[in-house]
Amino acid sequence: MGTLAVVVIFALSLFVFPLSLLARVGVTQDGALSLGPLMDALASRSVLRALVHSLVTATFSSILSLIAGTCIALVMGLTDIRCKGAFTFLLLIPMMIPPHVTAIAWVQAMGPSSAILRTFGIAPEIGTTHPLYSAGGMIFLLGVQHTPLVFLVVLAALRSLPREMSDAARISGATPLRLLRRVLLPLMAPTLIAAFALAFVSALGNFGIQALLGIPARYITLPVLIWQRLASFGPSVLTDVAVIAALLAFVAVGIILAQTALLVRSRSRLIGPPQAPLHIALGPLRGLVEGGLALLIAATLVLPITALVATALVSTYGLPLTAETITLDNFTEILFRQSVTARAFLNSTLTAGVAAAVIALGCVFLARFVTGPRGPVRRLSTGLATLAEMTYAIPGLVISIAFILAFIKPLPLLNISLYNTLGIIFLAYLCAFFAIALKPVSAAYVQLDPALDEAARIAGAGFLFRMRRIFMPLIAPAAASGGILVFLTAYNEVTVSALLWSTGNETIGTAIYNYEDGGYTTLASAMSSVTVLATIVLMVLLDRLGRRAPPGVIPWRI
């Protein structure tokens, strides 16, 4: 029970305490429950306009992600196309690349100063408005960013559906389109609702794309408004900013609650265990479909990354990439000369690495309680796991504001302030990304034989002994995979640390954003290129590790 008490204290300190302070600011006035602060915030034209912009971009980009991700998942999950593993891996890379890096890459790929377009002589004229600096451009890029997320969710659902009804429909002569319309899509309605909600919440809290595209277009959303106000006026406006953050949090939680209600109404009872997915032969269309997927990968992955690297290889932004203009000076500058970038790489590696290790260890214990025997312990731990998943749905900037509220004053007794230190970023990472590692570890526990634990209990082994000698060795691959997923997410993020960093405590995400925001585009591109390379290397490592992990632990190995 001592271990459970530590887990509970850990969860309450990270999930409940900071967010409860934020909720108190948003829904209390003069010590009593009141919607007054939220109503006062909505009375501001700038806040109301930013809220409308957030809802518009999140809604339409999520629809785009849902359509594109579902179509790709249907092709990958139901047809006989070749090289599915390679296609899936490449399709998921954009999801792991930081949104602000994605925005920088796309801006450089399509703008008048694009090094790659100028090399081929097809760049728009200098002075032309960038096509992405608009509401439509933001919706498009958010849709592209979150399409792999929808693809992953729908693909997992397709591979877990029993085949009885599909086989019966095909035996009865149903065409693939009729099978899709009358059988598969109705069965997947709960999954499609969940995928849309996940894309909506992700788009709602996305800071990098909204800032880099929205600020030049003067299309301000709530996350950007929060950042602008706190960055411009500092902690003195913390209460007002906290109210706006609480408004953003309530919108995100409202979407999750609405999704839950819709799932209850649309749930279908399925008969039979999951089986191998359908294998619809495309015949002469297979080459065409494979070519379409290759073009999609080229357009959404190869083109922006190539533009990013091309910009990093020229001495001045806007020059074409030729033998005379190519240089490695930008990489030399950010890797060996700039103390800020070197410090940022060190800070992100240290903070994300320690957070990943702590989360992986915490998930090993919490997931054990969640999957243990039914009783009060399981119910309590399940509640904590649900709380962790809810915090993952809350935008990162909201979590940042909550942690500023919680730790802007020195800690009691210790008289140590975490504000403006790496410590507050580390704690915010624990809160924001705990759920990422919890799912694969829980999936691994579910596949273990309960007899292992029962035999050890009969032999007199205590809880910690059983964890150390039985469960940890078996769960280690899943825990390591979850930890790497956390590291990948935290290593490159900018949404959580955008309001928490300070001089000397920069992260990779904030350093890249500051370079781009300050007009040092070639340096931002060089640093982004190194970050993308590191991300791909870590994904390859994760893929290798996934060969030893249980099925379902590595996303693209479902």
VOKE-124510 format. One record per residue (C-alpha): x, y, z. Coordinates in pm, whole numbers, padded with zeros to 5 digits, always signed. Example, Ala and Ser with C-alpha at 12.3 -4.5 7.8 and 13.67 -1.06 7.14 Angstrom:
# VOKE-124510
+01230-00450+00780+01367-00106+00714
END
This chain:
# VOKE-124510
+00000+00000+00000+00298+00228+00050+00374+00212-00322+00013+00300-00405+00028+00596-00164+00339+00728-00342+00163+00694-00680-00145+00877-00547+00062+01163-00401+00256+01184-00727-00066+01206-00930-00233+01458-00701+00074+01683-00702+00109+01680-01082-00246+01651-01212-00483+01786-00948-00301+02064-00764-00188+02286-01058-00505+02241-01263-00730+02299-00963-00560+02636-00910-00632+02723-01272-00995+02611-01239-01033+02822-00924-00918+03131-01111-01164+03062-01392-01479+02973-01199-01454+03158-00868-01503+03521-00776-01463+03665-00425-01421+03311-00292-01747+03176-00438-01824+02970-00747-01901+03201-01036-01880+03214-01414-01811+03586-01386-01439+03567-01479-01515+03365-01791-01799+03596-01890-01577+03899-01838-01312+03739-02062-01568+03667-02333-01684+04030-02315-01344+04126-02457-01357+04149-02836-01003+04016-02875-01074+03709-02659-01406+03637-02831-01247+03677-03173-00959+03449-03076-01206+03189-02944-01400+03194-03272-01076+03162-03469-00969+02867-03253-01301+02688-03299-01305+02749-03674-00949+02628-03735-00986+02329-03502-01319+02222-03653-01230+02244-04021-00877+02110-03981-01017+01814-03785-01266+01742-04062-00978+01748-04311-00771+01518-04088-01065+01283-04038-01135+01245-04411-00771+01209-04514-00667+00988-04222-00967+00756-04259-00914+00714-04634-00547+00629-04584-00630+00386-04302-00890+00208-04517-00636+00163-04795-00362+00047-04559-00586-00174-04346-00814-00340-04601-00630-00375-04930-00341-00579-05067-00096-00295-05130+00271-00381-05081+00527-00240-04836+00264-00157-04573+00521-00133-04293+00736+00116-04481+00435+00323-04590+00298+00333-04235+00633+00436-04089+00675+00718-04343+00316+00837-04301+00363+00871-03925+00687+01070-03937+00504+01407-03978+00317+01339-03653+00647+01307-03464+00803+01620-03616+00730+01927-03398+00445+02145-03532+00659+02461-03535+00923+02278-03741+00647+02161-03974+00527+02520-04010+00878+02649-04081+00935+02375-04340+00608+02442-04522+00658+02819-04516+00998+02772-04677+00866+02515-04925+00587+02732-05068+00688+03095-05019+00848+03349-05254+01185+03303-05081+01179+02921-05101+01531+02803-05181+01406+02492-05358+01142+02676-05566+01391+02947-05660+01641+02679-05763+01388+02553-06020+01271+02904-06108+00909+02848-06006+00891+03056-05688+00621+03325-05660+00738+03681-05711+00912+03849-05419+00658+04053-05225+00372+03814-05300+00163+03725-04995+00256+03380-04870-00033+03138-04938-00007+02983-04592-00042+03316-04409-00421+03287-04387-00696+03101-04206-00707+02853-04493-00333+02794-04473-00357+02732-04099-00646+02488-04145-00456+02305-04419-00136+02269-04217-00316+02167-03896-00504+01910-04105-00178+01775-04245-00018+01766-03899-00298+01562-03742-00389+01332-04033-00138+01068-03909-00309+01078-03568-00648+00995-03722-00484+00737-03949-00332+00563-03647-00660+00551-03452-00869+00426-03745-00608+00169-03851-00601+00023-03500-00982-00002-03501-00988-00171-03841-00748-00439-03724-00954-00512-03414-01292-00559-03588-01432-00914-03609-01485-01027-03967-01813-01219-03943-02036-00942-04080-01783-00836-04342-01745-01193-04465-02123-01240-04471-02165-00921-04676-01901-01026-04926-02051-01375-04958-02385-01208-05031-02225-01023-05322-02162-00681-05166-01910-00469-05353-01622-00315-05158-01792+00027-05163-02122-00115-05039-01937-00313-04771-01767+00008-04661-02086+00215-04658-02325-00038-04499-02100-00240-04266-01756-00100-04188-01826+00272-04143-02131+00214-03915-01924-00026-03703-01643+00228-03683-01866+00523-03590-01734+00534-03228-01376+00526-03357-01442+00807-03605-01597+01020-03330-01296+00957-03105-01052+01033-03390-01227+01362-03469-01225+01465-03101-00856+01378-03070-00769+01580-03381-00987+01869-03260-00823+01887-02918-00476+01858-03072-00551+02138-03320-00712+02353-03051-00398+02357-02839-00141+02361-03120+00081+02664-03064+00362+02634-03320+00155+02632-03639-00095+02886-03509+00180+03128-03404+00403+03103-03710+00113+03127-03957-00146+03319-03757+00064+03614-03639+00176+03722-03991-00184+03674-04111-00322+03861-03807-00544+03561-03742-00495+03523-03367-00621+03215-03181-00649+03156-02807-00308+02985-02759-00134+03269-02944-00330+03532-02751-00226+03371-02421+00139+03368-02530+00130+03727-02654-00024+03866-02336+00201+03681-02094+00515+03738-02302+00438+04111-02337+00332+04193-01983+00488+03917-01773+00351+03763-01451+00166+04086-01364-00118+03982-01597-00111+03618-01483-00467+03621-01344-00619+03755-01666-00418+03511-01875-00519+03227-01643-00886+03302-01708-00828+03277-02085-00634+02953-02030-00922+02818-01820-01160+02904-02105-00941+02707-02347-00927+02416-02102-01306+02411-02062-01350+02397-02439-01110+02101-02463-01274+01916-02172-01618+01993-02317-01519+01827-02644-01395+01519-02458-01721+01497-02258-01928+01541-02575-01723+01267-02738-01789+01037-02443-02163+01100-02464-02167+01033-02839-01966+00714-02791-02224+00582-02545-02506+00644-02793-02323+00506-03097-02160+00202-02940-02210-00118-03138-02199-00460-02977-01971-00687-03178-01970-01064-03180-01656-01271-03204-01287-01209-03136-01070-00985-03350-00931-01159-03657-00698-01081-03942-00820-00775-04137-00979-00794-04479-00747-00830-04775-00933-00677-05068-00746-00731-05395-00710-00407-05590-00605-00580-05910-00484-00334-06175-00555-00042-05937-00288-00153-05688-00002+00022-05867-00208+00339-05898-00296+00338-05527+00064+00273-05427+00175+00557-05653-00083+00785-05488+00052+00701-05144+00406+00765-05264+00300+01106-05401+00128+01185-05071+00446+01105-04879+00650+01312-05125+00414+01609-05084+00372+01600-04706+00715+01474-04598+00983+01491-04865+00896+01836-05007+00889+02033-04678+01195+01857-04536+01387+01913-04859+01292+02281-04849+01400+02299-04485+01741+02149-04558+01782+02365-04870+01722+02680-04667+01972+02561-04407+02236+02515-04680+02226+02869-04823+02406+03164-04672+02110+03402-04696+01739+03327-04693+01590+03375-05039+01890+03260-05242+01855+02960-05474+02054+02649-05385+02348+02639-05626+02712+02539-05614+02801+02902-05537+02549+02954-05255+02570+02619-05076+02739+02631-04735+02756+02444-04406+02810+02761-04204+02458+02755-04059+02509+02405-03918+02852+02501-03787+02699+02809-03624+02423+02629-03438+02628+02323-03344+02959+02480-03241+02937+02859-03210+02600+02951-03066+02596+02884-02693+02216+02924-02693+02157+02634-02931+02410+02408-02762+02248+02487-02428+01904+02424-02573+02004+02080-02701+02152+01997-02361+01848+02128-02170+01597+01943-02388+01795+01619-02381+01830+01633-02003+01475+01743-01926+01303+01515-02178+01529+01222-02089+01471+01242-01714+01097+01302-01765+01078+00998-01996+01257+00780-01739+01039+00896-01449+00719+00856-01651+00819+00509-01772+00885+00398-01414+00564+00557-01286+00362+00391-01560+00502+00049-01469+00351+00081-01121+00029+00264-01209-00051+00027-01497+00006-00268-01263-00259-00134-01027-00494-00055-01318-00471-00411-01454-00462-00582-01114-00741-00767-00931-01076-00589-00909-01129-00386-00595-01078-00042-00440-00712-00027-00548-00802-00090-00911-01085+00164-00906-00859+00431-00751-00576+00367-00995-00817+00363-01289-00939+00705-01179-00579+00831-01171-00516+00689-01519-00830+00863-01648-00709+01187-01491-00374+01148-01670-00554+01099-02002-00766+01409-01939-00456+01621-01875-00310+01496-02204-00618+01637-02380-00567+01979-02219-00356+02214-02437+00008+02250-02335-00015+02628-02287-00295+02574-02036-00076+02334-01841+00202+02594-01851-00024+02858-01696-00138+02608-01431+00221+02533-01332+00310+02901-01322+00020+02954-01081+00135+02658-00871+00507+02734-00857+00555+03107-00908+00603+03137-00531+00886+02955-00347+00806+02606-00223+00692+02595+00142+00955+02487+00396+01226+02453+00126+01202+02820+00023+01312+02723-00328+01149+02874-00637+01101+02655-00944+00980+02944-01158+01223+03032-01440+01410+02703-01395+01427+02372-01582+01252+02219-01282+00914+02369-01368+00949+02255-01732+01034+01905-01609+00726+01889-01385+00505+02023-01664+00638+01745-01893+00545+01484-01633+00190+01618-01628+00147+01673-02003+00297+01349-02137+00229+01084-01873-00058+00931-02072+00166+00871-02375+00364+00598-02196+00071+00466-01993-00114+00312-02289+00165+00085-02422+00259-00029-02070-00106-00108-01987-00137-00297-02317+00167-00507-02223+00028-00587-01876-00304-00704-02022-00123-00970-02225+00051-01125-01921-00080-01447-01768-00233-01374-01422-00098-01710-01307+00249-01557-01282+00137-01318-01009-00076-01579-00835+00211-01828-00819+00446-01566-00674+00186-01467-00413+00144-01829-00306+00522-01857-00273+00517-01560-00034+00671-01297-00260+00588-00938-00163+00466-00671-00404+00800-00502-00468+00976-00837-00504+00717-00946-00764+00755-00617-00948+01134-00643-00953+01170-01011-01041+00860-01083-01253+00684-00783-01399+00963-00534-01468+01168-00776-01685+00854-00866-01884+00728-00509-01915+01069-00352-01983+01034-00342-02367+00692-00174-02345+00813+00068-02077+01121+00154-02283+00903+00208-02590+00670+00433-02393+00967+00624-02256+01107+00680-02605+00766+00803-02724+00764+01049-02435+01119+01157-02513+01032+01209-02882+00735+01425-02785+00904+01628-02511+01239+01665-02687+01095+01876-02967+00788+02040-02814+00734+02414-02785+00374+02435-02661+00447+02348-02297+00778+02533-02264+00677+02846-02461+00573+03023-02139+00808+02844-01897+01153+02897-02050+01391+03170-01942+01740+03284-02036+01973+02993-01967+01684+02745-01967+01595+02741-02337+01467+02423-02501+01510+02313-02861+01154+02415-02943+01183+02763-02797+01527+02819-02953+01397+02729-03301+01089+02946-03254+01297+03241-03130+01535+03213-03425+01245+03213-03672+01059+03488-03488+01375+03700-03479+01435+03668-03854+01728+03421-03836+01555+03186-04077+01863+02998-04199+01972+02921-03842+01618+02809-03753+01622+02582-04059+01958+02431-03965+01848+02362-03610+01517+02223-03735+01701+01994-03979+01913+01851-03698+01599+01803-03490+01421+01619-03772+01723+01391-03819+01730+01315-03446+01357+01240-03453+01390+00995-03742+01687+00821-03576+01488+00781-03254+01189+00644-03449+01414+00387-03615+01549+00291-03273+01194+00261-03144+01104+00043-03443+01395-00188-03365+01293-00206-03001+00937-00281-03111+01044-00616-03248+01083-00736-02889+00780-00553-02749+00427-00700-02735+00191-00629-03028+00028-00286-03012+00312-00115-02823+00472+00053-03126+00212+00256-03324+00324+00159-03673+00361-00207-03571-00008-00254-03488
END
